[in-house]
Amino acid sequence: MSEVATDLSGAKRRIIERLKRLDTATAPELAAEFGLTDTAIRQHLEALENAELVERTSAPSAGRGRPPVRWRLAPSAASLFADRHADLTVEIISSIRSTLGDEALERVVRARAERQQVQYRAALDGAVTLSERVHALARLRSAEGYLAEVVPVAGVVARADGAVAVDLVEHHCPIRDAADHCAGLCSAELDLFRNVLGPGVHVDREQHLLDGGHRCAYRVTPA
């Protein structure tokens, strides 16, 4: 993220907060509201645009000439505002456990894993070799925020059919807070990988964030 995004203050922060309350606004409208010149506002907006925090949009013109440029928040600006998704998830886990018990929480985790399994199998459909399936799984996990990659295992010789052991490494865990409060999420995740990668494949967790590791890593080995 650029310096503008990491050090918002003064007028830029006020512009961001104002656009959060509006659908769109023109530079003159913002200038009039903040008591600044059009030039100053445009400079702030262009800096925020370069930081990918605001974007331009045009409204149909009621008269002749080009329609005025209107500004709105870009999707990436959402990270500048408070987000309690993690807190809410932890609260829901605690509420299920205290109200319905551990067995009910386990059923919820299993139901989630079953839905994931359907989605993952569809995403891996068409991947034939083990390498293709693991790379497809890594792309899917990265799209979910896990920063996953496939790393070859040093010193391991490929089988005659070309299959070779690899590590599926996840450098980030977007559900870390939830997993801290519900270990079943991690065990369900391991079972999920084993199921979607198919028979004849061993999947073992080599590193685990919750056990003090710097990341989660899974050794995927052809049988």
C-alpha positions in Angstrom: 0.0 0.0 0.0 1.3 3.5 -0.8 2.4 6.1 1.7 -0.9 8.0 1.1 -2.9 5.0 2.2 -0.8 4.3 5.3 -0.6 7.9 6.4 -4.0 9.5 5.9 -4.6 12.7 7.8 -6.2 16.1 7.4 -8.0 16.8 4.2 -7.4 13.4 2.7 -9.0 11.6 5.6 -11.9 14.0 5.6 -12.5 13.4 1.9 -12.4 9.6 2.4 -14.9 9.9 5.3 -17.2 12.2 3.3 -17.2 9.9 0.3 -18.1 7.1 2.6 -21.3 8.9 3.4 -22.1 9.7 -0.2 -22.6 7.8 -3.4 -20.4 10.2 -5.4 -19.3 13.8 -5.3 -17.5 16.2 -7.7 -14.3 18.1 -6.8 -16.2 21.4 -6.7 -18.8 20.0 -4.3 -16.0 18.7 -2.0 -14.1 22.0 -2.3 -17.2 24.0 -1.3 -17.9 21.8 1.7 -14.3 21.9 3.0 -13.6 25.5 2.1 -10.7 24.6 -0.2 -9.9 25.5 -3.8 -10.9 23.2 -6.6 -7.2 22.8 -7.4 -6.3 21.7 -3.8 -9.2 19.2 -3.8 -8.2 17.7 -7.1 -4.6 17.3 -5.9 -5.9 15.3 -2.9 -8.2 13.3 -5.1 -5.5 12.4 -7.6 -3.2 11.4 -4.7 -5.9 9.2 -3.3 -6.6 7.8 -6.8 -2.9 6.9 -7.2 -3.2 5.1 -3.9 -6.2 3.2 -5.3 -8.5 4.6 -2.6 -10.9 6.6 -4.8 -12.0 6.2 -8.4 -13.6 8.3 -11.1 -17.1 7.8 -12.4 -19.3 9.9 -14.7 -23.0 10.8 -14.4 -25.1 11.5 -17.4 -25.0 15.2 -18.3 -28.3 17.1 -18.2 -27.1 19.7 -20.7 -24.4 20.1 -23.4 -20.8 19.3 -22.9 -19.0 16.5 -21.1 -20.5 15.2 -17.9 -18.7 16.2 -14.7 -16.3 13.8 -13.2 -17.6 12.4 -10.0 -15.6 10.6 -7.4 -16.4 7.6 -5.2 -14.5 5.3 -2.9 -12.7 2.4 -4.5 -13.3 -1.1 -3.0 -9.8 -1.1 -1.4 -10.8 1.8 0.8 -12.9 -0.5 2.9 -9.7 -1.5 4.8 -9.5 2.0 6.2 -12.6 1.5 8.3 -13.2 -0.6 11.3 -13.9 -4.3 10.6 -15.2 -6.5 13.4 -15.7 -9.7 11.3 -13.1 -11.5 13.3 -14.6 -10.4 16.6 -18.1 -11.3 15.5 -16.9 -14.8 14.4 -15.3 -15.4 17.8 -18.4 -14.2 19.5 -20.6 -16.6 17.4 -18.3 -19.5 18.2 -18.4 -18.7 21.9 -22.2 -18.3 21.8 -22.8 -21.7 20.1 -20.5 -23.4 22.5 -22.0 -21.9 25.6 -25.6 -22.1 24.4 -25.7 -25.4 22.5 -22.6 -27.2 23.6 -19.4 -28.5 21.9 -21.3 -31.2 19.9 -23.4 -28.5 18.2 -20.3 -26.5 17.4 -18.7 -29.6 15.9 -21.8 -30.1 13.7 -21.5 -26.5 12.5 -17.8 -27.0 11.6 -18.6 -30.3 9.8 -21.4 -28.6 7.8 -19.1 -25.8 6.8 -16.4 -28.4 5.7 -19.0 -30.2 3.6 -20.0 -27.0 1.8 -16.3 -26.3 1.2 -15.7 -29.8 -0.2 -18.4 -29.3 -2.8 -16.9 -25.9 -3.8 -13.4 -27.2 -3.9 -14.2 -30.3 -5.9 -15.9 -28.1 -8.5 -12.8 -25.8 -8.6 -10.4 -28.8 -9.0 -12.6 -30.4 -11.7 -10.5 -30.9 -14.8 -7.2 -31.0 -12.9 -5.9 -34.5 -13.7 -2.4 -34.9 -12.2 -1.5 -34.5 -8.6 0.6 -31.4 -9.4 -2.4 -29.9 -11.2 -4.7 -30.5 -8.3 -2.4 -29.1 -5.7 -1.7 -26.0 -7.8 -5.4 -25.5 -8.3 -5.9 -25.9 -4.6 -3.2 -23.3 -3.9 -4.9 -20.8 -6.3 -8.2 -21.4 -4.6 -6.8 -20.9 -1.1 -4.9 -17.8 -2.2 -8.2 -16.3 -3.5 -9.6 -16.9 0.0 -6.7 -15.0 1.6 -4.3 -17.7 2.6 -1.3 -16.6 0.4 -0.8 -20.2 -0.6 2.0 -21.6 -2.8 3.3 -25.0 -3.9 6.9 -25.7 -3.0 8.9 -28.6 -4.2 10.4 -30.9 -1.6 14.2 -30.9 -1.9 15.9 -34.2 -2.6 12.7 -36.1 -3.5 12.8 -38.1 -6.7 9.6 -38.2 -8.8 7.9 -41.5 -9.4 7.8 -43.1 -12.8 4.5 -41.4 -13.6 6.0 -38.0 -12.7 4.2 -37.7 -9.4 6.4 -36.1 -6.7 5.9 -34.9 -3.1 5.3 -31.2 -2.7 4.5 -28.8 0.2 1.4 -26.7 0.1 2.4 -23.7 2.2 0.0 -21.0 3.5 1.7 -17.9 4.6 -1.4 -16.2 6.1 -4.4 -17.4 8.0 -7.5 -15.1 7.5 -9.4 -17.2 10.1 -6.6 -17.2 12.8 -8.8 -15.7 15.5 -11.6 -18.1 14.9 -9.2 -21.1 14.8 -7.7 -20.0 18.2 -11.2 -20.5 19.7 -12.2 -23.5 17.7 -9.5 -26.1 17.0 -12.0 -28.1 15.0 -11.6 -25.7 12.1 -8.0 -26.7 11.6 -8.7 -30.5 11.8 -11.6 -30.0 9.3 -9.2 -28.2 7.0 -6.8 -31.1 7.0 -9.6 -33.6 6.3 -10.8 -31.2 3.5 -7.5 -31.3 1.7 -7.3 -35.1 2.0 -10.8 -35.5 0.5 -10.4 -33.1 -2.4 -7.0 -34.2 -3.5 -8.4 -37.7 -3.9 -7.4 -41.3 -3.0 -3.9 -42.4 -3.2 -2.6 -39.1 -1.8 -1.2 -38.6 1.7 -1.6 -35.1 3.3 0.2 -34.3 6.5 0.5 -31.0 8.3 4.2 -30.2 8.7 3.9 -26.7 10.3 1.0 -25.2 12.2 0.5 -21.6 13.3 -1.4 -22.6 16.4 1.5 -24.9 17.4 4.0 -22.0 17.2 4.9 -22.3 13.5 5.4 -19.3 11.3 2.9 -20.6 8.8 0.8 -23.7 8.0 2.4 -26.2 5.7 1.1 -29.5 4.4 3.3 -32.2 2.8 1.4 -33.8 -0.1 2.8 -37.2 -1.0 1.6 -39.6 -3.7 1.0 -43.0 -2.3 
